Structures are given as C-alpha cells and as structure tokens.
C-alpha cells in the first residue's frame, strides 16, 4: 500500500497587509521541506502530519511526503506559492497511490481562489477520481461545499487552544485506512450556518463551544467515525466564512446528516453567546492595576499573529508604558529592523527605538504608528526553540533573530518572524520567566492558554489596534454571504 501524506496549512486573514509568499512557508529554507526533511520535521510531533506518519507506518504502508508547508496566518496566499505547493501534491498523487492523507488548515484563500483547499482537492480528484482522501482541518476552517464533496473522510480539531492536532490526524486517517482494508465504508455529511462567531468567544474551554465539542465527542463514542463542529474564521471576506459541521459515519448517511444538523442547530440557537463586546483600553488597564495578583495576563487580542495580525502594533504596549505598569513583560513586537539595531548596539547598550508600527492596514483605513521607546538591550538570541507544551508539541519554532529591550518597567521582546506566544519555551528562549512578572502582555487571544494558562492568576482583555480586531464594525465585508449573524440581525 502506497500513501501520499502532505501538509498545506494557512489561515488567511483577507484584511491582513502581511504578504504570503512561498518563503513564508519555508521558514528560512529555500522551499518548504519535502521527503526525508519533512519526515524528520514531523515524525514524533503532536501534529496531524505526525499522526499520519504513525498511522501509515503501523499499516505497513510505503510513504511519500511531497511537501509539508505551513505558514503563520497572513493575507491572501500569493498565487505562485499556492501553485507550487498544490503542484507538488497533485504531481505525487498522479504518480499513483492507494490513498491520500492531507493536513490542511481549511481557511486558505489565495489571490485567485477563495477556497484554496477546495481547489487543491478538486485538482486531486481530477487526476485520481477514486483514490480515498482523508483530510485533517483546523477548527477555524471556513468550509466550502467543494471540500466536503471531494473528501472521503474529514475531521477537524475539537479543542481551542488546539491541543488535539495529533488525535485529529488519527480521526482523519483511520476511516481511509479502514476503507483500504475493506473494514469500513465512510460516508460524509456536511452543513453550514450563516454565522461568524467572535474568536474571543470560540474557546472550547468556555461555553457554548465547550458543550458543542463534548457532544461531538459523544457522537464518536456512539459510533460516528468523526464528528466535527467548525467555529470558522471570521476575518475572511469570502462567501463561506463561518460555522460548519462534518460528520463521517460507517455507511449510515442519514445518521451522519442528523448529527451534523444537530451540532449546527445547537450553535445557531446559542448564536448570541458567540458575540464578544470589547471594552475601552483605559478601562481594561485600570482594572488590571486594581488586581492584587501576579501574573496578570494582558491580551493584546486585536493583533494576534496567529489570526493574521502584523504583530507590530503598539497601542497596548504604549498604554502600558503610559500607565507606568511595573515588573512587566511584553511578547512580542515583530520588528526585524529594531532587532538589527539592538544587535548593532550590543548587549547592555542604551538605545532609543522607533519600535513596531511598520505596516499600514489599508483594509481598516489605518496608518502604521511606531512607538518611540528607550531602554537597555538585555538579551540577544537566535530565536529558535521547540515547543514544550501540549500545542504542536515538539514542533520546531523560529522567531528569527530576537532581542529584549528593558525599559526598567517593561521587558519588551522584539522578534523578526511572527510567532504567537502559546508555549513557555517562547519566553525561555529570551530568558524571561513569565510567572515571576506582575504583568505579561501577550499578542494572543486563546492559544496562550495551552502553555501559559496554568500560571495566569488573572486575565484582562485589551482592545488595541490590528487586523484581527474583535470590533466587526471596523471590517468592511463585501463578499461574505448575507444575511450573516451578527453582521445582520437574525
Ligand atoms: Zn485555529
């Protein structure tokens, strides 16, 4: 048995000014890893591709990995990058195989295609009409009907923070392997609802998503091969942004549809609970100062790079400095020029930086605004580490050359490549122990809870500036199907 395993992961924020060339998927290499390099990168990791490798090896299959390409969320994927990645995968399938297992995000938008994954799957179907395809998706997938039409089995994460990537890979792979061994007959049902849950209200640690995901797991215990409720990714102005559900059963199409409809109906009746209402930043910082515990996590949630944020807006950081918060750390401002300036000045030097604020945000009508800030260069590092926590466990991370600017009150981490702080190793890579701080600013919304949730004594959500704003009135939706809740009263 020969299996093609591949990864193509990108969550596209169509409002983001951050470009997405092929280099963003290559992480410092000339092109994304393939073959033995991809195997080395992902074997033994807590990712869907890691699970595919294990499942294929256990089945005694010959493995081909034409590409493992993932990039941090950003704007529309450059067409050339998509053609390169999709081309590698389609070519490998064309060579002949018994099955295909794909680790895809599910919310990729390219310069030409609103549904990157659907286009990839349709191209695979054209060269291999009968070969079974198993797909693992992120919970933030914006599923188009095409994906559901082409996939044989499809499973998405049931946790946010995403700590079940590996399990999801297994849920996507087993029905395909079962079909190849004639031990099961996967049938798939799909559905959607026109609603865009706020990301700040999507965590599976909180209601109502907690209960919806628990129900999906119950359906699997009751016999479904996989049951997934997708919260969708709202910062994508494409027709099918929003919630969807996919259930795969062993030969029972009616049951699959009944389960999918139930998940969607539960979400729809609770749609108001998925709405988030931000409060003014000054009020949030005042509240943070009144808390007598440490550390207090300050979430700069409008500028999360894992949702396409530039990770260089300084509204929240500037307000922290103005409020004279002490014993604080900020993770992070992505600004390679500032890092280079600190490297040149050297360890221990006093510098004044024009920090962050390099990227305009035309989709929001906002100009970039750097922050003048002075301090001492406290640390200079290469920015590489491996995750220690439960999310993408063991995966190699690279925030590029990085440095710490110490203002006396705030230790500001400055990095060269965007990385969301969801793992304690990100802080340790720059020599900061967040548990000892009074305030820890994080450019994150939900994923920080995977690796840092346990040390947090309080959390304050801070409305700053950025293209993953939680204030939908800042976003101009033109293509998303209407009416859609909560853009329209429904
Ligand atoms: Zn996600």
Boltz pocket constraint, residues with backbone or C-beta under 6 A from the ligand:
constraints:
  - pocket:
      binder: B
      contacts: [[A, 138], [A, 139], [A, 140], [A, 162]]
      max_distance: 6.0
